[in-house]
Amino acid sequence: MNFKEKNDLSPLQIDPDRMKAIFDGINAFGRNETTGGFNRTGFSNADWEARRWLAGLMEREGLGVSWDAAGNLFGRLGKADAPCIMAGSHTDTVPEGGAFDGALGVAVALEAALSIRDAGLTLTHPIEVVNTVEEEGRFGGMLGSQAISGQVDPDWFESACDSDGWQLWDAMRARGLDPARIGSAARQPGSVKAFLELHVEQGPVLERAGIAVGIADCVSGVTNLQITLTGSANHSGTTPMAFRADAFAGLAQAAAAIPELIAASGTDQSRMTIGKVELQPNFPHTIPGSAEFSVIIRDTDASVMKALEAGFLSILQDTARRHGLRLAVAETSRLAPVALDAGIAALLAEEAGRQGMALTMPSGAGHDAQTMQALCPSGLIFVASRGGVSHAPEEWTDWNAACAGASVMLATLVRLASATS
């Protein structure tokens, strides 16, 4: 695409108060008043209420509103039949998540579109604001952007369920969606010229550098494994230590080996996390007979991810032998690491640099932008997270940083939407 020069465009500004009203409107749904956390897990009542509220707002603002077969929500500014510039993020959360993860990116994209509308600019490409569905992976993966980009794996899709055993297909049907039509959500090549996403960093790099805005040039891959170690439940007082098949002891030994594994086979971008553990039976005076737990492996290099996975499976096998346990391993989802479009990243960095905020960095967390890169050139804007905290009620981004990122989004959207193909 041939981008418009910055000086060809009339200066535009976001409306911080309107953006805050959009942001607060989204976060009126799913808040736990006791903890301060948010519970809008994918396809939950609070998730759908927030999405319907947003759809109503976009309709009142005059955008062309539509939903696809996956449950993605769109608000279009401009011609209905022309290739668009898409911008947005998600509004679903992890359990007890923070206010900013995802919701801020949707509020920024909508505010940028409304600012462009208010300025009366004539655009070459329409702008489509998207609120993707089920990004946080309640059922594994990132369903919304995978559907848009035509990357829904049929085997996974037909068997996907959450940690409580609730099937994805049933969750979709409960929202009036037909899972059999998921393929119709895929956009045709060329129908989306570029995708932009703003997201909180979810890490400490920008804050420690004293910079409000950063630009991601790549996104880590994510492998999600479900591990089960099975031994023998028995009396904790009458079973000698040497005769136990303690599933938790096996889990603990494997977990303790992770730092050494990363030191030997990983990089500074490697992350391995045991995030959810279930012991059975879970009683004080009973040796755990089974331990079921999740293992998340991340890195920006696919070969490193494979090495870490192979290394950890070897550790698990050795641990199972030592403790007399049976081992079962299931892969629940996998997203490859992705290099984001260099041209879009340069354009974003240029606009961020005008505000003295240019910092290029990798993303350790998965985002819709990495999935959308398979469909179109994609870019990812980061805004600083206080203390690097995310996926928790304490998550916070200063509003000045949010507005700075929104200004970068707005300026870049105008240049992309005004570009000639």
C-alpha positions as CSV (number, residue, x, y, z in Angstrom):
1,M,0.0,0.0,0.0
2,N,1.1,3.5,-0.7
3,F,0.7,5.4,2.6
4,K,-0.3,9.0,2.7
5,E,2.4,11.3,4.1
6,K,1.6,12.7,7.5
7,N,1.6,16.3,6.3
8,D,-1.0,15.5,3.6
9,L,-3.6,15.0,6.4
10,S,-5.5,17.4,8.6
11,P,-4.5,17.0,12.2
12,L,-7.0,14.9,14.1
13,Q,-7.4,14.3,17.8
14,I,-9.2,11.7,19.8
15,D,-11.9,12.6,22.4
16,P,-10.5,11.3,25.7
17,D,-13.8,11.7,27.5
18,R,-15.8,9.8,24.8
19,M,-13.2,7.1,24.8
20,K,-13.4,6.8,28.6
21,A,-17.2,6.5,28.3
22,I,-16.9,3.6,25.8
23,F,-14.3,1.9,28.0
24,D,-16.4,2.3,31.2
25,G,-19.5,1.1,29.3
26,I,-17.8,-2.1,28.4
27,N,-16.6,-2.6,32.0
28,A,-20.1,-2.0,33.4
29,F,-20.5,-5.8,32.7
30,G,-19.0,-8.6,34.7
31,R,-17.4,-6.7,37.6
32,N,-16.9,-8.5,40.9
33,E,-17.5,-5.7,43.4
34,T,-15.8,-7.6,46.1
35,T,-12.5,-8.3,44.4
36,G,-12.5,-5.6,41.7
37,G,-11.9,-8.2,39.0
38,F,-13.9,-8.8,35.9
39,N,-15.6,-12.0,34.7
40,R,-16.6,-11.9,31.1
41,T,-15.3,-15.3,30.0
42,G,-16.1,-16.2,26.4
43,F,-19.8,-16.8,25.7
44,S,-20.8,-16.1,29.3
45,N,-23.8,-14.0,30.1
46,A,-21.6,-10.9,31.0
47,D,-19.6,-11.3,27.9
48,W,-22.7,-11.3,25.7
49,E,-24.3,-8.5,27.5
50,A,-21.2,-6.3,27.0
51,R,-21.1,-7.2,23.3
52,R,-24.8,-6.4,22.8
53,W,-24.3,-3.1,24.6
54,L,-21.4,-2.3,22.3
55,A,-23.4,-3.2,19.2
56,G,-26.2,-0.8,20.3
57,L,-23.7,2.0,20.8
58,M,-22.2,1.5,17.4
59,E,-25.6,1.5,15.8
60,R,-26.5,4.7,17.6
61,E,-23.3,6.2,16.3
62,G,-24.3,5.4,12.7
63,L,-21.8,2.6,12.0
64,G,-22.9,-0.4,10.0
65,V,-23.2,-3.2,12.6
66,S,-22.9,-6.9,11.8
67,W,-22.1,-10.2,13.5
68,D,-20.5,-13.3,11.9
69,A,-21.1,-17.0,12.5
70,A,-18.4,-17.1,15.1
71,G,-19.9,-14.3,17.2
72,N,-17.5,-11.6,16.1
73,L,-19.0,-8.1,16.3
74,F,-18.2,-5.5,13.6
75,G,-19.0,-1.8,13.2
76,R,-18.2,-0.4,9.7
77,L,-17.5,3.2,8.8
78,G,-17.6,3.8,5.0
79,K,-18.5,1.8,1.9
80,A,-20.0,-1.7,2.6
81,D,-18.4,-3.4,-0.4
82,A,-14.8,-2.2,-0.4
83,P,-11.7,-3.7,1.2
84,C,-11.4,-2.4,4.7
85,I,-8.9,-1.5,7.3
86,M,-9.9,-3.5,10.4
87,A,-9.0,-2.3,14.0
88,G,-10.0,-3.6,17.4
89,S,-9.5,-6.2,20.1
90,H,-11.7,-8.3,22.4
91,T,-13.9,-7.6,25.5
92,D,-13.9,-11.1,27.0
93,T,-11.7,-11.6,30.1
94,V,-10.0,-14.4,32.0
95,P,-11.8,-15.2,35.4
96,E,-11.1,-12.3,37.8
97,G,-9.3,-10.4,35.0
98,G,-8.4,-6.7,34.8
99,A,-10.3,-3.8,33.3
100,F,-7.9,-3.0,30.5
101,D,-6.9,-6.3,28.8
102,G,-8.8,-6.2,25.5
103,A,-11.5,-3.7,26.5
104,L,-9.1,-0.8,26.0
105,G,-8.2,-1.8,22.5
106,V,-11.9,-2.0,21.5
107,A,-12.6,1.4,23.0
108,V,-9.6,2.9,21.2
109,A,-10.5,1.5,17.9
110,L,-14.1,2.7,18.1
111,E,-13.0,6.2,19.3
112,A,-10.6,6.4,16.4
113,A,-13.3,5.6,13.9
114,L,-15.7,8.1,15.5
115,S,-13.0,10.8,15.4
116,I,-12.4,10.1,11.7
117,R,-16.2,10.2,11.1
118,D,-16.5,13.6,13.0
119,A,-13.7,15.0,10.8
120,G,-15.6,14.2,7.7
121,L,-12.6,12.6,6.0
122,T,-13.1,10.9,2.7
123,L,-11.4,7.5,2.9
124,T,-10.1,5.2,0.2
125,H,-10.8,2.2,2.5
126,P,-13.6,1.9,5.0
127,I,-12.7,1.3,8.6
128,E,-14.2,-1.7,10.4
129,V,-14.1,-1.8,14.2
130,V,-14.0,-5.4,15.5
131,N,-14.8,-6.9,18.8
132,T,-13.4,-10.5,18.5
133,V,-15.0,-13.3,20.3
134,E,-13.4,-15.7,22.8
135,E,-9.9,-14.3,22.5
136,E,-8.8,-15.3,26.1
137,G,-9.0,-19.0,25.3
138,R,-11.7,-20.4,27.6
139,F,-12.0,-23.2,25.0
140,G,-8.4,-22.9,23.8
141,G,-7.0,-20.8,20.9
142,M,-8.4,-17.4,19.8
143,L,-11.7,-18.4,18.2
144,G,-12.7,-15.0,16.8
145,S,-9.6,-14.0,14.9
146,Q,-9.0,-17.6,13.9
147,A,-12.4,-17.7,12.3
148,I,-11.9,-14.3,10.5
149,S,-8.6,-15.5,9.1
150,G,-9.9,-18.9,8.2
151,Q,-7.7,-20.8,10.6
152,V,-10.2,-22.8,12.7
153,D,-8.9,-26.3,13.0
154,P,-11.9,-28.7,12.5
155,D,-10.7,-31.4,14.8
156,W,-10.1,-28.9,17.6
157,F,-13.3,-27.0,17.0
158,E,-15.5,-30.1,17.2
159,S,-14.0,-31.3,20.4
160,A,-13.1,-28.1,22.2
161,C,-14.3,-27.7,25.8
162,D,-13.5,-25.5,28.8
163,S,-11.9,-26.7,32.0
164,D,-15.3,-27.6,33.4
165,G,-16.1,-29.8,30.4
166,W,-18.6,-27.4,28.8
167,Q,-18.4,-27.9,25.0
168,L,-17.7,-24.9,22.7
169,W,-20.4,-26.0,20.3
170,D,-23.0,-25.9,23.2
171,A,-21.7,-22.5,24.3
172,M,-22.2,-21.1,20.8
173,R,-25.6,-22.6,20.4
174,A,-26.6,-21.0,23.7
175,R,-25.9,-17.6,22.0
176,G,-28.0,-18.5,19.0
177,L,-25.0,-19.3,16.8
178,D,-24.8,-22.3,14.5
179,P,-21.3,-23.9,14.9
180,A,-21.7,-25.7,11.5
181,R,-21.5,-22.3,9.8
182,I,-18.1,-21.3,11.3
183,G,-16.5,-21.4,7.9
184,S,-18.6,-18.6,6.7
185,A,-16.8,-16.2,9.1
186,A,-13.6,-16.4,7.1
187,R,-12.9,-13.2,5.2
188,Q,-11.8,-13.5,1.6
189,P,-8.1,-12.7,0.8
190,G,-7.9,-9.0,-0.1
191,S,-11.1,-8.0,1.7
192,V,-9.1,-6.7,4.7
193,K,-6.1,-4.5,3.7
194,A,-4.6,-4.3,7.2
195,F,-5.4,-5.0,10.8
196,L,-4.4,-2.8,13.8
197,E,-4.7,-3.7,17.5
198,L,-3.9,-1.7,20.6
199,H,-3.4,-3.7,23.8
200,V,-1.9,-3.1,27.3
201,E,1.6,-4.5,27.4
202,Q,0.9,-6.9,30.3
203,G,4.6,-6.6,31.2
204,P,7.0,-4.2,32.8
205,V,9.3,-3.1,29.9
206,L,7.6,0.1,28.9
207,E,7.1,1.4,32.4
208,R,10.7,0.7,33.3
209,A,11.9,2.5,30.2
210,G,9.6,5.5,31.0
211,I,7.8,5.1,27.7
212,A,4.1,5.1,27.3
213,V,3.8,3.4,23.9
214,G,5.6,0.6,22.2
215,I,5.3,-1.3,18.9
216,A,5.4,-5.1,18.7
217,D,7.3,-6.6,15.8
218,C,6.6,-10.2,16.7
219,V,4.4,-12.3,18.9
220,S,5.3,-15.4,20.9
221,G,3.7,-18.7,20.0
222,V,1.7,-20.6,22.6
223,T,1.5,-24.4,23.2
224,N,-1.1,-25.5,25.7
225,L,-0.7,-29.0,27.1
226,Q,-2.9,-30.9,29.6
227,I,-0.9,-33.3,31.7
228,T,-2.2,-36.1,34.0
229,L,0.0,-38.0,36.4
230,T,-1.8,-41.0,38.0
231,G,-0.5,-42.9,41.0
232,S,-2.3,-44.4,44.0
233,A,-4.4,-42.6,46.6
234,N,-3.6,-44.0,50.1
235,H,-3.5,-43.2,53.7
236,S,-0.9,-40.5,54.5
237,G,0.0,-42.1,57.9
238,T,0.2,-45.7,57.1
239,T,2.0,-45.6,53.7
240,P,5.8,-45.4,54.0
241,M,7.5,-42.8,51.8
242,A,9.3,-45.4,49.8
243,F,6.1,-47.2,48.9
244,R,4.1,-44.2,47.7
245,A,2.9,-43.4,44.1
246,D,2.4,-39.7,45.0
247,A,1.0,-37.8,42.0
248,F,1.7,-34.4,43.6
249,A,5.3,-35.3,44.3
250,G,5.7,-36.1,40.6
251,L,4.1,-32.7,39.7
252,A,6.4,-30.8,42.1
253,Q,9.5,-32.5,40.8
254,A,8.6,-31.7,37.2
255,A,7.7,-28.1,38.0
256,A,11.0,-27.5,39.9
257,A,12.9,-28.6,36.8
258,I,11.5,-25.8,34.5
259,P,14.0,-23.1,35.3
260,E,16.9,-25.4,34.5
261,L,15.2,-26.5,31.3
262,I,14.8,-22.9,30.1
263,A,18.4,-22.1,31.0
264,A,19.6,-25.0,28.9
265,S,17.2,-24.9,25.9
266,G,15.3,-21.6,26.1
267,T,15.9,-17.9,25.3
268,D,15.1,-14.6,27.1
269,Q,11.7,-14.8,25.5
270,S,10.9,-18.3,26.8
271,R,8.0,-18.8,29.3
272,M,6.7,-22.0,30.8
273,T,3.8,-21.9,33.2
274,I,1.9,-24.4,35.2
275,G,-1.3,-22.5,35.7
276,K,-4.1,-24.8,36.8
277,V,-3.7,-27.9,39.0
278,E,-6.3,-30.4,40.2
279,L,-5.5,-33.0,42.8
280,Q,-7.6,-36.1,43.5
281,P,-8.6,-36.8,46.1
282,N,-7.9,-33.4,47.5
283,F,-7.9,-34.3,51.2
284,P,-5.3,-33.5,53.9
285,H,-4.7,-37.1,55.1
286,T,-4.7,-38.8,51.7
287,I,-1.8,-39.1,49.3
288,P,-2.8,-37.6,46.0
289,G,-3.7,-40.3,43.5
290,S,-3.8,-38.0,40.5
291,A,-2.5,-34.6,39.5
292,E,-4.0,-32.9,36.4
293,F,-2.4,-29.7,35.3
294,S,-1.9,-27.3,32.4
295,V,1.4,-26.4,30.9
296,I,1.8,-23.3,28.7
297,I,4.9,-22.9,26.6
298,R,5.8,-19.6,24.9
299,D,8.6,-18.3,22.8
300,T,9.1,-16.2,19.7
301,D,11.0,-19.0,18.0
302,A,9.1,-22.1,17.0
303,S,12.2,-24.4,17.2
304,V,12.8,-23.3,20.8
305,M,9.2,-24.0,21.7
306,K,9.6,-27.5,20.2
307,A,12.8,-28.0,22.2
308,L,11.2,-26.9,25.5
309,E,8.2,-29.2,24.9
310,A,10.4,-32.2,24.1
311,G,12.6,-31.4,27.1
312,F,9.6,-31.1,29.5
313,L,8.1,-34.3,28.2
314,S,11.4,-36.1,28.9
315,I,11.3,-34.7,32.4
316,L,7.8,-35.9,32.9
317,Q,8.6,-39.4,31.7
318,D,11.6,-39.6,34.0
319,T,9.5,-38.3,36.9
320,A,6.7,-40.8,36.3
321,R,9.2,-43.7,36.4
322,R,10.8,-42.4,39.6
323,H,7.5,-42.1,41.4
324,G,5.6,-45.1,39.9
325,L,3.1,-42.9,38.0
326,R,1.3,-43.2,34.8
327,L,1.6,-40.3,32.4
328,A,-0.9,-38.9,29.9
329,V,-0.3,-35.9,27.7
330,A,-2.9,-34.0,25.5
331,E,-2.3,-31.0,23.4
332,T,-5.3,-28.7,23.7
333,S,-4.2,-25.8,21.5
334,R,-1.1,-24.5,19.6
335,L,-0.4,-21.1,18.0
336,A,2.8,-20.6,16.2
337,P,5.0,-17.5,16.8
338,V,4.4,-14.8,14.2
339,A,6.5,-12.0,12.8
340,L,4.1,-9.0,12.3
341,D,4.2,-7.0,9.1
342,A,7.4,-4.9,9.0
343,G,5.8,-2.1,6.9
344,I,2.9,-1.7,9.4
345,A,5.3,-1.8,12.3
346,A,7.5,0.9,10.7
347,L,4.4,3.1,10.2
348,L,3.3,2.6,13.8
349,A,6.8,3.3,15.0
350,E,7.0,6.5,12.9
351,E,3.7,7.8,14.4
352,A,4.8,6.8,18.0
353,G,8.2,8.4,17.3
354,R,6.5,11.8,16.6
355,Q,5.4,11.7,20.2
356,G,8.8,10.6,21.5
357,M,7.6,7.2,22.4
358,A,9.2,4.8,19.8
359,L,10.2,1.4,21.3
360,T,10.1,-1.8,19.2
361,M,9.7,-5.0,21.2
362,P,8.4,-8.6,21.1
363,S,5.1,-9.6,22.6
364,G,5.2,-12.4,25.1
365,A,1.5,-12.8,25.1
366,G,-0.8,-14.0,22.3
367,H,-3.0,-11.4,20.6
368,D,-5.5,-11.3,17.7
369,A,-2.9,-9.5,15.6
370,Q,-0.7,-12.6,15.4
371,T,-3.6,-14.6,14.0
372,M,-4.8,-11.9,11.6
373,Q,-1.3,-11.7,10.1
374,A,-2.2,-14.8,8.2
375,L,-5.0,-12.8,6.4
376,C,-3.5,-9.4,6.1
377,P,-0.6,-7.1,7.2
378,S,-1.1,-6.6,10.9
379,G,0.3,-4.3,13.6
380,L,0.2,-4.2,17.4
381,I,0.5,-1.1,19.6
382,F,1.3,-1.5,23.3
383,V,0.6,0.9,26.1
384,A,2.4,0.7,29.4
385,S,1.1,-1.5,32.2
386,R,1.7,-0.4,35.8
387,G,4.0,-2.9,37.5
388,G,3.6,-5.2,34.5
389,V,0.5,-6.7,36.2
390,S,-2.2,-8.3,34.0
391,H,-4.9,-10.9,34.2
392,A,-5.6,-9.7,37.7
393,P,-7.8,-7.0,39.4
394,E,-4.7,-4.9,40.0
395,E,-4.2,-4.4,36.2
396,W,-3.8,-0.7,35.4
397,T,-2.8,1.6,32.6
398,D,-2.6,5.3,33.2
399,W,-5.2,7.1,31.0
400,N,-2.5,9.5,29.6
401,A,-0.7,6.4,28.2
402,A,-4.0,5.0,26.9
403,C,-4.7,8.3,25.1
404,A,-1.1,8.4,23.7
405,G,-1.6,5.0,22.2
406,A,-5.0,6.0,20.8
407,S,-3.4,9.0,19.1
408,V,-0.9,6.6,17.4
409,M,-3.8,4.3,16.4
410,L,-5.8,7.3,15.0
411,A,-3.0,8.7,13.0
412,T,-2.0,5.3,11.6
413,L,-5.6,4.4,10.7
414,V,-6.0,7.6,8.8
415,R,-2.9,6.9,6.8
416,L,-3.8,3.3,6.0
417,A,-7.5,4.2,5.2
418,S,-6.3,7.0,2.9
419,A,-3.7,4.9,1.2
420,T,-3.9,3.9,-2.5
421,S,-3.5,0.2,-3.3
